[in-house]
Amino acid sequence: MRLAPLIRLERLRIDLRIDGTNTGPSNALPVFMSELPVPNVKELDIAYDYEPCQRRQFGVEPQEGAFSTPFARLDSVLDSSRFQHLKKVEVELRDLLPEDAECISILPSQRFPFPALRARRLLKLTVMNRRNRKSVTVIPFAT
């Protein structure tokens, strides 16, 4: 596979489907992103599709468990010098169980995932409730 064309890539969209038997995103995306030769990427859109999941993915204390490992590792990778040209990162958590969407929506802001991206004012985090298909922007882009 020729990777040279990726050097000029400025926008990347990644859609991930979370396996219904899994307990959330794996570390595959942070590993993939750390190996991907995209030094000029400015915009990154990531969608996690939770539709196949029939049990809760985010508990009462979401800073532990699903948020802490894969999202923290992805945050660290995207905050590295390899992604110094990033201007915008949009993360969408789709088709969450209503309880999970509510859990994330009511978090105090200091407990939201992706602290480095939030500090750089690059992040927009949206959650979508599977029951009513309503999307709520939990963390808007900084103005």
GIGIPE-V406604 format. One record per run of one state. SS is the DSSP state (h for helix, s for strand, l for the rest). FROM is the first residue (numbers start at 1). TO is the last residue. If there is no record, write none. Layout:
BEGIN
ss: (SS;SS)
from: (FROM;FROM)
to: (TO;TO)
END
This chain:
BEGIN
ss: (l;h;l;s;l;h;l;s;l;h;l;h;l;s;l;h;l;h;l;h;l;s;l;s;l)
from: (1;4;9;11;18;28;36;43;50;67;79;81;84;88;97;98;106;109;112;115;120;123;130;135;140)
to: (3;8;10;17;27;35;42;49;66;78;80;83;87;96;97;105;108;111;114;119;122;129;134;139;143)
END
